[in-house]
Amino acid sequence: KTAFLNGILNEEIYMLQPKGFVYPGQESKVCKLERSIYGLKQASRSWNIRFDQAIKSFGFEQNPEEPCVYKKVNENAVVFLVLYVDDM
């Protein structure tokens, strides 16, 4: 449900305060993002980098011809994980 909210940003990004969350007298302040959010152009890339690192830590290997396909082989089974944007 919230895949893109798990991306870690590598640069400083600021946004205007969301409507309904602006405190009186602080209208000129902005929000510094700690994580990516939907609608941010970096969101899908930052999430994909974090996902790639995590899935490889579980022993999956990325297919060099199709980077959205991961494979893990053990003694009894072969597991394929296919990634489409933020859905598996």
C-alpha positions in Angstrom: 0.0 0.0 0.0 2.7 2.5 0.9 5.8 1.2 -1.0 7.1 4.6 -2.1 7.0 5.9 1.5 9.9 3.5 2.3 12.4 5.1 -0.1 15.3 6.9 1.5 16.2 10.3 0.0 19.8 11.1 -0.9 19.3 14.8 -1.2 17.5 17.6 0.8 13.9 18.1 -0.5 11.5 20.6 0.9 7.8 21.0 0.2 5.0 23.5 1.1 3.0 22.6 4.2 0.0 20.5 3.3 -3.4 22.3 3.3 -5.1 21.8 6.7 -1.8 21.4 8.5 -0.6 25.0 8.4 -0.3 26.6 11.8 -1.5 30.3 12.1 1.5 32.6 12.1 3.7 29.9 10.4 2.4 30.1 6.9 5.8 30.8 5.4 7.4 27.6 6.8 8.1 24.6 4.7 8.5 20.9 5.4 11.8 19.0 5.0 11.2 15.5 3.8 12.9 12.6 5.6 11.5 9.9 3.3 10.1 9.9 -0.2 6.4 10.4 -0.8 4.0 9.6 -3.7 4.1 12.3 -6.3 7.8 13.0 -5.8 9.8 12.3 -9.0 12.5 10.5 -7.0 10.0 8.2 -5.1 10.0 5.2 -7.4 13.8 5.2 -7.9 14.7 5.6 -4.2 12.2 2.8 -3.3 13.6 0.5 -6.0 17.1 1.0 -4.7 16.1 0.1 -1.2 14.1 -2.9 -2.4 17.0 -4.2 -4.5 19.4 -4.0 -1.5 16.9 -5.7 0.8 15.9 -8.6 -1.6 19.5 -9.3 -2.4 20.3 -9.6 1.3 17.9 -12.6 1.3 19.9 -14.4 -1.3 18.0 -13.4 -4.4 19.9 -12.7 -7.6 18.9 -10.1 -10.2 18.5 -11.2 -13.8 20.9 -9.2 -15.9 18.7 -9.2 -19.0 15.5 -8.3 -17.1 16.3 -6.3 -13.9 12.8 -6.6 -12.5 13.1 -10.4 -12.2 14.9 -11.9 -9.2 15.7 -15.6 -8.6 16.6 -17.6 -5.6 17.7 -21.3 -5.8 18.0 -23.6 -2.9 18.3 -27.4 -2.7 14.5 -28.1 -3.1 13.1 -25.1 -5.0 13.5 -22.2 -7.3 11.7 -19.0 -6.5 11.2 -16.2 -9.0 10.1 -12.7 -7.9 8.8 -10.4 -10.5 8.6 -6.7 -9.7 6.3 -4.3 -11.5 6.7 -0.7 -10.4 5.8 -1.2 -6.7 3.9 -4.5 -6.9 5.2 -8.1 -6.7 
